[in-house]
Amino acid sequence: MSPAEVSTIAERIAGLRGEFDRSFTQPARRHDVEHVELLSIVAGGRRYAMRLSQTSGLFPDRPVTALPGPLPALLGVAGFGGTIVPVYDLAALLGHALPERPRWLVLAAGAPALALAFHELDGHVQVPIESIIAGTFGARDSLGGMVSLPGGTRPIVDVPAARAAVYQLTGHTHLDEE
């Protein structure tokens, strides 16, 4: 490497270091309160949306170890960062399971740990907050609103409500946050 190349690299490193240091002197960016980020998904052959803020990870083709038991919605368990997490079929929780295994897992934000499985991911969208119609729309109260997206209006899966539905299915009287 020539001395000119070394000098150029050193200048670039110094510039990057300076930009990094200056970033701590700027005020924190405010969340966009005018828009909501959603995943558009398909579960059980039906189109839904899910608030990205209620999730903490999205995983395709994650291995799920089946468990025996009386709950058809319980697909089994999967490992996430050294933690064993129960995986439930979102379509079954919503009342319309398909025979094929879901491909996608979404890790629910919060505690206790829970993963929801669904069949297809249509994409990630950002919508104006006023385009969301609030309300509970059946399906064991796991739907919290509606949103108009390209291709039609979709119910929004309320992940905390889905967690509460899972706890009710498993015989718990109330959900204790860990």
CYANA upper distance limits for C-alpha pairs under 8 A (distance plus 0.5 A):
  1 MET  CA      5 GLU  CA      6.73
  1 MET  CA      6 VAL  CA      7.20
  2 SER  CA      6 VAL  CA      6.86
  3 PRO  CA      7 SER  CA      6.61
  4 ALA  CA      8 THR  CA      6.69
  5 GLU  CA      9 ILE  CA      6.69
  6 VAL  CA     10 ALA  CA      6.60
  7 SER  CA     11 GLU  CA      6.63
  8 THR  CA     12 ARG  CA      6.69
  9 ILE  CA     13 ILE  CA      6.67
 10 ALA  CA     14 ALA  CA      6.66
 11 GLU  CA     15 GLY  CA      6.63
 12 ARG  CA     16 LEU  CA      6.70
 13 ILE  CA     17 ARG  CA      6.58
 14 ALA  CA     18 GLY  CA      6.62
 15 GLY  CA     19 GLU  CA      6.74
 16 LEU  CA     20 PHE  CA      6.64
 17 ARG  CA     21 ASP  CA      6.69
 18 GLY  CA     22 ARG  CA      6.60
 19 GLU  CA     23 SER  CA      6.69
 20 PHE  CA     24 PHE  CA      7.78
 21 ASP  CA     25 THR  CA      7.95
 22 ARG  CA     26 GLN  CA      7.42
 32 ASP  CA     36 VAL  CA      8.50
 33 VAL  CA    129 ILE  CA      8.17
 34 GLU  CA    128 PRO  CA      6.32
 34 GLU  CA    129 ILE  CA      5.97
 34 GLU  CA    130 GLU  CA      8.43
 35 HIS  CA    126 GLN  CA      6.77
 35 HIS  CA    127 VAL  CA      5.85
 35 HIS  CA    128 PRO  CA      4.81
 35 HIS  CA    129 ILE  CA      5.37
 36 VAL  CA     51 ARG  CA      7.82
 36 VAL  CA    126 GLN  CA      6.04
 36 VAL  CA    127 VAL  CA      5.90
 36 VAL  CA    128 PRO  CA      6.77
 36 VAL  CA    129 ILE  CA      6.19
 37 GLU  CA     51 ARG  CA      6.63
 37 GLU  CA     52 LEU  CA      6.09
 37 GLU  CA     53 SER  CA      7.86
 37 GLU  CA    124 HIS  CA      7.66
 37 GLU  CA    125 VAL  CA      6.27
 37 GLU  CA    126 GLN  CA      4.88
 37 GLU  CA    127 VAL  CA      7.00
 38 LEU  CA     49 ALA  CA      6.60
 38 LEU  CA     50 MET  CA      5.84
 38 LEU  CA     51 ARG  CA      5.08
 38 LEU  CA     52 LEU  CA      5.61
 38 LEU  CA    124 HIS  CA      6.27
 38 LEU  CA    125 VAL  CA      5.78
 38 LEU  CA    126 GLN  CA      6.63
 38 LEU  CA    127 VAL  CA      8.18
 39 LEU  CA     49 ALA  CA      5.99
 39 LEU  CA     50 MET  CA      5.63
 39 LEU  CA     51 ARG  CA      6.94
 39 LEU  CA     52 LEU  CA      6.66
 39 LEU  CA    121 LEU  CA      7.93
 39 LEU  CA    122 ASP  CA      8.00
 39 LEU  CA    123 GLY  CA      6.31
 39 LEU  CA    124 HIS  CA      5.10
 39 LEU  CA    125 VAL  CA      6.85
 40 SER  CA     47 ARG  CA      7.86
 40 SER  CA     48 TYR  CA      6.47
 40 SER  CA     49 ALA  CA      4.93
 40 SER  CA     50 MET  CA      7.04
 40 SER  CA    121 LEU  CA      6.75
 40 SER  CA    122 ASP  CA      5.66
 40 SER  CA    123 GLY  CA      5.81
 40 SER  CA    124 HIS  CA      6.63
 40 SER  CA    125 VAL  CA      7.69
 41 ILE  CA     47 ARG  CA      6.38
 41 ILE  CA     48 TYR  CA      5.79
 41 ILE  CA     49 ALA  CA      6.29
 41 ILE  CA     50 MET  CA      8.00
 41 ILE  CA    118 PHE  CA      7.84
 41 ILE  CA    119 HIS  CA      8.13
 41 ILE  CA    120 GLU  CA      6.10
 41 ILE  CA    121 LEU  CA      5.03
 41 ILE  CA    122 ASP  CA      5.80
 41 ILE  CA    123 GLY  CA      7.68
 42 VAL  CA     46 ARG  CA      5.85
 42 VAL  CA     47 ARG  CA      5.01
 42 VAL  CA     48 TYR  CA      6.41
 42 VAL  CA    118 PHE  CA      6.98
 42 VAL  CA    119 HIS  CA      6.21
 42 VAL  CA    120 GLU  CA      5.37
 42 VAL  CA    121 LEU  CA      6.88
 42 VAL  CA    122 ASP  CA      7.77
 43 ALA  CA     47 ARG  CA      7.08
 43 ALA  CA     48 TYR  CA      7.73
 43 ALA  CA     90 LEU  CA      6.94
 43 ALA  CA     91 ALA  CA      5.45
 43 ALA  CA     97 ALA  CA      8.40
 43 ALA  CA    102 PRO  CA      8.40
 43 ALA  CA    118 PHE  CA      5.33
 43 ALA  CA    119 HIS  CA      5.73
 43 ALA  CA    120 GLU  CA      7.36
 44 GLY  CA     90 LEU  CA      8.48
 44 GLY  CA     91 ALA  CA      5.26
 44 GLY  CA     92 ALA  CA      8.14
 44 GLY  CA     96 HIS  CA      6.13
 44 GLY  CA     97 ALA  CA      5.64
 44 GLY  CA     98 LEU  CA      5.74
 44 GLY  CA    118 PHE  CA      7.96
 44 GLY  CA    119 HIS  CA      7.38
 45 GLY  CA     98 LEU  CA      8.04
 45 GLY  CA    119 HIS  CA      8.36
 47 ARG  CA    154 ARG  CA      6.55
 47 ARG  CA    155 PRO  CA      8.13
 48 TYR  CA    154 ARG  CA      5.47
 48 TYR  CA    155 PRO  CA      5.71
 48 TYR  CA    156 ILE  CA      6.29
 48 TYR  CA    157 VAL  CA      7.23
 49 ALA  CA    147 VAL  CA      8.22
 49 ALA  CA    154 ARG  CA      6.60
 49 ALA  CA    155 PRO  CA      6.68
 49 ALA  CA    156 ILE  CA      5.10
 49 ALA  CA    157 VAL  CA      6.61
 50 MET  CA     54 GLN  CA      8.23
 50 MET  CA    156 ILE  CA      5.87
 50 MET  CA    157 VAL  CA      5.58
 50 MET  CA    158 ASP  CA      7.41
 50 MET  CA    159 VAL  CA      8.04
 51 ARG  CA     55 THR  CA      7.75
 51 ARG  CA    156 ILE  CA      7.87
 51 ARG  CA    157 VAL  CA      8.01
 51 ARG  CA    158 ASP  CA      8.02
 51 ARG  CA    159 VAL  CA      8.48
 52 LEU  CA     56 SER  CA      8.41
 53 SER  CA    109 ALA  CA      8.19
 54 GLN  CA    108 ALA  CA      6.73
 54 GLN  CA    109 ALA  CA      5.74
 54 GLN  CA    110 GLY  CA      8.46
 54 GLN  CA    158 ASP  CA      8.43
 54 GLN  CA    159 VAL  CA      6.62
 54 GLN  CA    160 PRO  CA      8.02
 55 THR  CA    106 VAL  CA      7.15
 55 THR  CA    107 LEU  CA      6.25
 55 THR  CA    108 ALA  CA      4.98
 55 THR  CA    109 ALA  CA      4.98
 55 THR  CA    159 VAL  CA      8.20
 56 SER  CA    106 VAL  CA      7.94
 56 SER  CA    107 LEU  CA      5.94
 56 SER  CA    108 ALA  CA      6.28
 56 SER  CA    109 ALA  CA      5.36
 57 GLY  CA    106 VAL  CA      6.16
 57 GLY  CA    107 LEU  CA      5.53
 57 GLY  CA    108 ALA  CA      7.95
 58 LEU  CA    104 TRP  CA      7.75
 58 LEU  CA    105 LEU  CA      6.37
 58 LEU  CA    106 VAL  CA      5.02
 58 LEU  CA    107 LEU  CA      6.87
 59 PHE  CA    104 TRP  CA      6.27
 59 PHE  CA    105 LEU  CA      5.61
 59 PHE  CA    106 VAL  CA      6.78
 60 PRO  CA    103 ARG  CA      6.41
 60 PRO  CA    104 TRP  CA      5.04
 60 PRO  CA    105 LEU  CA      6.80
 61 ASP  CA    103 ARG  CA      5.81
 61 ASP  CA    104 TRP  CA      6.64
 61 ASP  CA    105 LEU  CA      8.30
 62 ARG  CA     78 ALA  CA      7.91
 62 ARG  CA    103 ARG  CA      8.24
 62 ARG  CA    104 TRP  CA      7.92
 62 ARG  CA    105 LEU  CA      7.58
 63 PRO  CA     78 ALA  CA      6.87
 64 VAL  CA     75 LEU  CA      7.75
 64 VAL  CA     76 GLY  CA      6.39
 64 VAL  CA     77 VAL  CA      5.95
 64 VAL  CA     78 ALA  CA      5.34
 64 VAL  CA     87 VAL  CA      8.02
 65 THR  CA     75 LEU  CA      8.24
 65 THR  CA     76 GLY  CA      5.68
 65 THR  CA     77 VAL  CA      5.79
 65 THR  CA     78 ALA  CA      6.83
 66 ALA  CA     75 LEU  CA      6.22
 66 ALA  CA     76 GLY  CA      4.60
 66 ALA  CA     77 VAL  CA      7.14
 67 LEU  CA     74 LEU  CA      8.19
 67 LEU  CA     75 LEU  CA      7.41
 67 LEU  CA     76 GLY  CA      5.32
 67 LEU  CA     77 VAL  CA      7.89
 71 LEU  CA    169 LEU  CA      8.36
 72 PRO  CA     92 ALA  CA      7.77
 73 ALA  CA     88 TYR  CA      5.79
 73 ALA  CA     89 ASP  CA      5.54
 73 ALA  CA     90 LEU  CA      7.98
 73 ALA  CA     92 ALA  CA      5.61
 73 ALA  CA     93 LEU  CA      6.64
 74 LEU  CA     86 PRO  CA      7.92
 74 LEU  CA     87 VAL  CA      6.61
 74 LEU  CA     88 TYR  CA      5.03
 74 LEU  CA     89 ASP  CA      6.90
 75 LEU  CA     86 PRO  CA      8.35
 75 LEU  CA     87 VAL  CA      6.08
 75 LEU  CA     88 TYR  CA      5.93
 75 LEU  CA     89 ASP  CA      6.80
 76 GLY  CA     86 PRO  CA      6.41
 76 GLY  CA     87 VAL  CA      5.91
 76 GLY  CA     88 TYR  CA      7.77
 77 VAL  CA     84 ILE  CA      6.77
 77 VAL  CA     85 VAL  CA      5.83
 77 VAL  CA     86 PRO  CA      4.90
 77 VAL  CA     87 VAL  CA      5.80
 78 ALA  CA     84 ILE  CA      6.17
 78 ALA  CA     85 VAL  CA      5.90
 78 ALA  CA     86 PRO  CA      7.08
 78 ALA  CA     87 VAL  CA      7.22
 79 GLY  CA     83 THR  CA      5.98
 79 GLY  CA     84 ILE  CA      5.15
 79 GLY  CA     85 VAL  CA      6.64
 80 PHE  CA     84 ILE  CA      6.97
 80 PHE  CA     85 VAL  CA      7.52
 85 VAL  CA    113 ALA  CA      6.33
 85 VAL  CA    114 LEU  CA      6.24
 85 VAL  CA    115 ALA  CA      7.08
 86 PRO  CA    113 ALA  CA      7.87
 86 PRO  CA    114 LEU  CA      6.07
 86 PRO  CA    115 ALA  CA      6.66
 87 VAL  CA    105 LEU  CA      8.41
 87 VAL  CA    114 LEU  CA      6.83
 87 VAL  CA    115 ALA  CA      5.16
 87 VAL  CA    116 LEU  CA      6.15
 87 VAL  CA    117 ALA  CA      7.17
 88 TYR  CA     92 ALA  CA      8.46
 88 TYR  CA     93 LEU  CA      8.11
 88 TYR  CA    114 LEU  CA      8.29
 88 TYR  CA    115 ALA  CA      6.84
 88 TYR  CA    116 LEU  CA      5.54
 88 TYR  CA    117 ALA  CA      6.49
 89 ASP  CA     93 LEU  CA      6.92
 89 ASP  CA     97 ALA  CA      8.09
 89 ASP  CA    102 PRO  CA      7.78
 89 ASP  CA    116 LEU  CA      6.36
 89 ASP  CA    117 ALA  CA      5.29
 89 ASP  CA    118 PHE  CA      6.97
 90 LEU  CA     94 LEU  CA      6.70
 90 LEU  CA    116 LEU  CA      6.06
 90 LEU  CA    117 ALA  CA      6.03
 90 LEU  CA    118 PHE  CA      6.33
 91 ALA  CA     95 GLY  CA      6.68
 91 ALA  CA     96 HIS  CA      5.74
 91 ALA  CA     97 ALA  CA      5.26
 91 ALA  CA     98 LEU  CA      7.85
 91 ALA  CA    117 ALA  CA      8.50
 91 ALA  CA    118 PHE  CA      7.29
 92 ALA  CA     96 HIS  CA      5.84
 92 ALA  CA     97 ALA  CA      4.88
 92 ALA  CA     98 LEU  CA      8.42
 93 LEU  CA     97 ALA  CA      8.49
 93 LEU  CA    139 ALA  CA      8.23
 93 LEU  CA    140 ARG  CA      8.24
 93 LEU  CA    162 ALA  CA      8.04
 93 LEU  CA    165 ALA  CA      8.17
 93 LEU  CA    166 VAL  CA      8.25
 94 LEU  CA    139 ALA  CA      5.51
 94 LEU  CA    140 ARG  CA      7.31
 94 LEU  CA    142 SER  CA      7.72
 95 GLY  CA    139 ALA  CA      7.12
101 ARG  CA    119 HIS  CA      7.89
102 PRO  CA    117 ALA  CA      6.17
102 PRO  CA    118 PHE  CA      5.33
102 PRO  CA    119 HIS  CA      4.71
102 PRO  CA    120 GLU  CA      8.15
103 ARG  CA    117 ALA  CA      7.58
103 ARG  CA    118 PHE  CA      6.85
103 ARG  CA    119 HIS  CA      5.70
103 ARG  CA    120 GLU  CA      7.41
104 TRP  CA    117 ALA  CA      6.00
104 TRP  CA    118 PHE  CA      5.80
104 TRP  CA    119 HIS  CA      6.54
104 TRP  CA    120 GLU  CA      7.25
104 TRP  CA    121 LEU  CA      7.90
105 LEU  CA    115 ALA  CA      6.66
105 LEU  CA    116 LEU  CA      6.06
105 LEU  CA    117 ALA  CA      4.93
105 LEU  CA    118 PHE  CA      6.96
106 VAL  CA    115 ALA  CA      5.99
106 VAL  CA    116 LEU  CA      5.84
106 VAL  CA    117 ALA  CA      6.93
107 LEU  CA    113 ALA  CA      8.17
107 LEU  CA    114 LEU  CA      6.61
107 LEU  CA    115 ALA  CA      4.91
107 LEU  CA    116 LEU  CA      7.04
108 ALA  CA    113 ALA  CA      7.35
108 ALA  CA    114 LEU  CA      6.06
108 ALA  CA    115 ALA  CA      6.26
108 ALA  CA    116 LEU  CA      7.76
108 ALA  CA    159 VAL  CA      7.12
108 ALA  CA    160 PRO  CA      8.48
109 ALA  CA    113 ALA  CA      8.26
111 ALA  CA    177 GLU  CA      6.14
111 ALA  CA    178 GLU  CA      6.02
112 PRO  CA    176 ASP  CA      8.48
112 PRO  CA    177 GLU  CA      6.66
112 PRO  CA    178 GLU  CA      6.25
114 LEU  CA    163 ARG  CA      7.65
127 VAL  CA    131 SER  CA      7.27
128 PRO  CA    132 ILE  CA      8.15
131 SER  CA    147 VAL  CA      6.60
131 SER  CA    148 SER  CA      7.31
132 ILE  CA    145 GLY  CA      7.04
132 ILE  CA    146 MET  CA      6.24
132 ILE  CA    147 VAL  CA      5.28
132 ILE  CA    148 SER  CA      7.98
133 ILE  CA    145 GLY  CA      5.75
133 ILE  CA    146 MET  CA      5.57
133 ILE  CA    147 VAL  CA      6.80
134 ALA  CA    144 GLY  CA      7.00
134 ALA  CA    145 GLY  CA      4.82
134 ALA  CA    146 MET  CA      7.19
135 GLY  CA    144 GLY  CA      5.98
135 GLY  CA    145 GLY  CA      5.31
135 GLY  CA    146 MET  CA      8.27
136 THR  CA    141 ASP  CA      6.46
136 THR  CA    142 SER  CA      8.10
136 THR  CA    143 LEU  CA      6.14
136 THR  CA    144 GLY  CA      5.24
136 THR  CA    145 GLY  CA      6.54
137 PHE  CA    141 ASP  CA      6.97
137 PHE  CA    142 SER  CA      8.36
137 PHE  CA    143 LEU  CA      5.98
137 PHE  CA    144 GLY  CA      7.04
137 PHE  CA    145 GLY  CA      7.38
137 PHE  CA    155 PRO  CA      8.17
138 GLY  CA    142 SER  CA      7.55
138 GLY  CA    143 LEU  CA      7.00
139 ALA  CA    143 LEU  CA      7.04
140 ARG  CA    165 ALA  CA      7.49
141 ASP  CA    161 ALA  CA      7.20
141 ASP  CA    162 ALA  CA      8.35
141 ASP  CA    165 ALA  CA      8.40
142 SER  CA    157 VAL  CA      6.44
142 SER  CA    158 ASP  CA      5.90
142 SER  CA    159 VAL  CA      7.69
142 SER  CA    161 ALA  CA      5.41
142 SER  CA    162 ALA  CA      5.40
142 SER  CA    165 ALA  CA      7.62
143 LEU  CA    155 PRO  CA      6.83
143 LEU  CA    156 ILE  CA      5.98
143 LEU  CA    157 VAL  CA      5.03
143 LEU  CA    158 ASP  CA      5.69
143 LEU  CA    161 ALA  CA      8.06
144 GLY  CA    155 PRO  CA      7.80
144 GLY  CA    156 ILE  CA      6.02
144 GLY  CA    157 VAL  CA      6.50
144 GLY  CA    158 ASP  CA      5.56
145 GLY  CA    155 PRO  CA      6.41
145 GLY  CA    156 ILE  CA      5.74
145 GLY  CA    157 VAL  CA      8.30
146 MET  CA    153 THR  CA      7.19
146 MET  CA    154 ARG  CA      6.06
146 MET  CA    155 PRO  CA      4.84
146 MET  CA    156 ILE  CA      5.92
147 VAL  CA    153 THR  CA      6.00
147 VAL  CA    154 ARG  CA      5.90
147 VAL  CA    155 PRO  CA      6.95
147 VAL  CA    156 ILE  CA      7.45
148 SER  CA    152 GLY  CA      6.39
148 SER  CA    153 THR  CA      4.60
148 SER  CA    154 ARG  CA      6.74
149 LEU  CA    153 THR  CA      6.23
149 LEU  CA    154 ARG  CA      7.48
157 VAL  CA    162 ALA  CA      8.07
158 ASP  CA    162 ALA  CA      6.72
159 VAL  CA    163 ARG  CA      6.72
160 PRO  CA    164 ALA  CA      6.79
161 ALA  CA    165 ALA  CA      6.67
162 ALA  CA    166 VAL  CA      6.74
163 ARG  CA    167 TYR  CA      6.84
164 ALA  CA    168 GLN  CA      6.72
164 ALA  CA    174 HIS  CA      8.17
164 ALA  CA    175 LEU  CA      6.70
165 ALA  CA    169 LEU  CA      6.65
166 VAL  CA    170 THR  CA      6.75
167 TYR  CA    171 GLY  CA      6.99
167 TYR  CA    172 HIS  CA      5.86
167 TYR  CA    173 THR  CA      8.15
167 TYR  CA    174 HIS  CA      7.69
167 TYR  CA    175 LEU  CA      6.93
168 GLN  CA    172 HIS  CA      5.87
168 GLN  CA    173 THR  CA      6.99
168 GLN  CA    174 HIS  CA      7.82
